[in-house]
Structures are given as C-alpha cells and as structure tokens.
Amino acid sequence: MRGKAGLFLIVSLLSACLVGCSNLFVLKNQDDGTAKSTVAIESSIDAVKEPDEKGNSSILPAEEAGKEEDPIPGNMSEPFVGNMDLDSETEKFFYGTWRVEKLLGFADTYNDASEYPTGQKVIGDEMIINKDFFSSKGLKNYAVYQQELKDPLYDITEICYNEDSFYRIFKMDMLSLNRDDEVKALRVSDSSTGLSIPVSFLDVNNDRLILMLEATQFELKRVTE
C-alpha cells in the first residue's frame, strides 16, 4: 500500500509539472501574439487606405497619406480695368504698318455691321500705327472706320492675364488663345477731342495684334516696323 501511495504521489507531481509547463507555453504564445498584434495595429495606424483611379483601395505610408497633387500652375491674377499709358514694350510691338490677314471670329453678341458670318470686307487692307500718326484709311470699303490722326492718343483699357478672364470681360472666344496668354485692349483716340475712334486692338503677349471692328476679330500681320 505504501508503495502504491508513493507512486500516485509521483504521478500527481509529474502531472502538475506538465500542466504548469503547458500553461507557461500558452501564456508565452499569447504574449508573443499580443506583441505581434500590437505592432500590427500600430503599423496600420501609420498607413491610410487611398482609392486608386478605378476605385480600388491601396495602402499608403502615413507620410504620403493626405497629400494632394498641386493644381496646374497658372496666372490667376484678376484683370486690370481702367486706363493706363502704353509701356515701352507695347509701343515697340504696336507701332508699324499692319495688314488684315484673316477673320478670327465674333463675340457672343454682334450686330448687322459685323456682317456675320464672313465679317467685314477688310482682308488685305493695311493700317498705319505710329507714335505721332495713325491711319485706318486703308480700310477702303468702310468710311466709318477710316480715320487719320496726328498725335493720336493710345492707351490700355483692360489687361486680362488668362483665357477665362478674357472671356468674362469681352464675352468672346479667340482662335489660338492659350490658357495663360496676356491680352491688352488698346484704344485709339483723337487728341483734339479726346474721343475714341470705332477701331480698337487686342495685343496678345506683344506677339499677336488683333483688329476689333464692332464685335468682329481679325488677325493682323506686320508689314513694316
């Protein structure tokens, strides 16, 4: 009996040891798992799901999450409306003899004098624009546009710094006008009366000169400086 009791005691002790070791193993795994889970959670906080172009989500690093692409750069300055003298660069570009090369288009609203859809018959006619002399006598088919001025007054009445502001002010599209082109409206006046004549111009980047008759646009081509 005493031998059996001793054997039972040994078995009981071994069982207790095995259970203890098993519990320690489980706790260790739990500890490792908890640590791994904590790392995983913390890592996931540092990433944000962002949808791609097709609507699928992808993981982006935290430093990239929330970044937005910069808008397309452009000149968003508000247009100038008022009155200013021609600057030297505009004078250098503007003065010379010009020939009417082609019809560009019309404003949103126009009258019978615009002769829609062909425009007035001025293609090939020439104009002289100098600092001390202006002549539109070359617009031979229209007496109303024929002016000859000594010591004319030239001024800038509007400056548009982009295509959108040009349309808002003039209510017209212009052929070949680019997004950030600068357009100056140039007025010609009689120095003796101060009254403007029914012929005006649009200067695009000091590179293109547009003749405005009523609500009609014509591209001009330089003949002489």
WOMOQUI-V37573 format. One line per field, one symbol per residue. ss: DSSP state (h for helix, s for strand, l for the rest). phi: phi as a letter, one per 20 degrees, with the letter a starting at -180 (. if undefined). psi: psi as a letter, one per 30 degrees, with the letter a starting at -180 (. if undefined). A space follows every 10 residues. Layout:
ss: ???
phi: ???
psi: ???
This chain:
ss: lhhhhhhhhh hhhhhhhhhh hhhhhhhhhh hhhhhhhhhh hhhhhlssss slllllssss slllllllll llllllllls sssssllhhh hhhhlsssss ssssssslll lhhhllllll lllllssssl llssslllll llhhhllsss llssssssss llhhhhhhhh lsllllllll llsssssssl lllllsssss sssslllsss sssllsssss ssssl
phi: .fffffffff ffffffffff ffffffffff ffffffffff fffffeccfc fefenfebed ggfefnfdff fffaedfffe crbbffffff ggfffqdcdf eafdqcffcb dffflfdenf ecfnfccdcc fdbcbdffef ecffeeccce lfddbedbcd daffffffee lbecgmeegd fecdedddce ffdmefefcc ccddllccdd edcldddcfd cfdcf
psi: eeeeeeeeee eeeeeeeeee eeeeeeeeee eeeeeeeeee eeefeglkkk kafgflklkk leffkfkkkk lkkljgkklk kbkllkleee eeeekakkkj elkeallekl afffhkgfll ifkfllkkjl egkkkgffif fjeffjkjkk hlkklkfkkk gleeeeeeef hklkkgkleg kkkkkkkklk fffgkllhkl lkjjghekkk kjjchkkkkl kkel.
